[in-house]
Amino acid sequence: MASVKIECVVKEKYSVSESPVWEEKEGTLLYADVSEQNVYRWNPATNQVKKVHLDAPVGSVVPRSSGGYIIALGKRFAFLDWEDEVVTDITKIDCEKSNI
């Protein structure tokens, strides 16, 4: 069986990094830092990390088939347009519900 080599490819320091997703189409790694309220995109071809700062903790981020991303942001779900750094709310969590 072949051995697997694991190496750290991003040298930046993060508080709570979560939700890594490899974007095959873009050839980038997408991930979030919950407490720093940032979404990051690392490009291995250029070794550059780009970020979008948001207004609440980011729990998760996933690519949309139509472009952009869906994010779990604070107590809501939203669309993220990476290029324009625009967040559009989809829905808010109803905190009045007893099962939350």
C-alpha positions in Angstrom: 0.0 0.0 0.0 1.3 3.5 -0.9 2.0 5.9 1.9 0.3 9.2 2.1 2.4 12.4 2.6 0.7 15.1 4.6 2.1 18.6 4.6 1.0 22.0 5.7 0.5 24.1 2.6 -1.0 27.3 4.1 1.3 29.0 6.6 -1.2 31.6 7.9 -2.5 31.1 11.5 -6.2 30.7 12.1 -8.4 30.8 15.2 -10.9 28.1 14.4 -10.6 26.9 10.8 -13.6 24.8 9.5 -15.4 23.5 6.5 -12.6 22.8 4.0 -14.0 22.1 0.5 -11.9 21.5 -2.6 -13.3 23.4 -5.6 -12.5 21.2 -8.6 -13.7 23.7 -11.1 -11.5 26.5 -9.7 -8.7 24.3 -8.5 -8.8 26.0 -5.1 -9.4 25.1 -1.4 -12.2 26.9 0.3 -12.5 27.1 4.1 -13.7 29.3 6.9 -12.4 30.7 10.2 -15.4 30.8 12.5 -14.3 33.2 15.1 -12.4 35.5 12.8 -15.5 35.8 10.6 -13.6 35.1 7.3 -13.9 32.8 4.3 -10.7 31.9 2.6 -9.7 30.6 -0.8 -6.2 29.1 -1.3 -4.9 28.7 -4.8 -2.1 26.0 -5.0 -0.9 27.2 -8.4 -0.1 30.7 -7.0 0.2 29.8 -3.3 -2.0 32.8 -2.6 -4.7 33.0 0.1 -7.6 35.4 -0.5 -10.2 36.2 2.1 -13.6 37.8 2.5 -14.4 39.2 5.9 -18.0 38.9 7.0 -20.2 40.4 9.8 -20.7 37.2 11.9 -19.1 33.9 12.7 -19.0 31.5 9.6 -19.9 27.9 10.4 -19.8 26.5 6.9 -19.2 27.5 3.3 -20.1 25.5 0.1 -19.9 26.3 -3.6 -23.1 26.8 -5.6 -23.5 25.1 -8.9 -24.7 28.5 -10.3 -21.6 30.3 -9.0 -20.8 31.9 -5.7 -21.3 30.2 -2.3 -23.8 29.4 0.3 -22.7 30.2 3.9 -23.9 29.5 7.4 -23.4 33.0 8.9 -24.2 33.6 12.5 -27.9 32.7 12.9 -28.7 32.8 9.2 -28.0 31.2 5.8 -26.8 33.5 2.9 -25.4 33.6 -0.6 -21.8 34.9 -0.9 -20.7 36.6 -4.1 -16.9 36.2 -3.8 -15.8 38.7 -6.5 -18.1 41.6 -5.2 -17.9 40.5 -1.5 -21.7 40.8 -1.3 -23.7 38.7 1.1 -27.4 38.2 0.4 -29.5 36.6 3.2 -31.5 33.5 2.3 -33.2 32.9 5.7 -32.7 33.4 9.4 -33.0 30.8 12.1 -36.1 31.2 14.2 -34.7 31.4 17.7 -38.2 31.3 19.2 -38.5 27.6 18.4 -38.0 25.3 21.3 -36.0 22.7 19.4 -33.1 25.0 18.6 
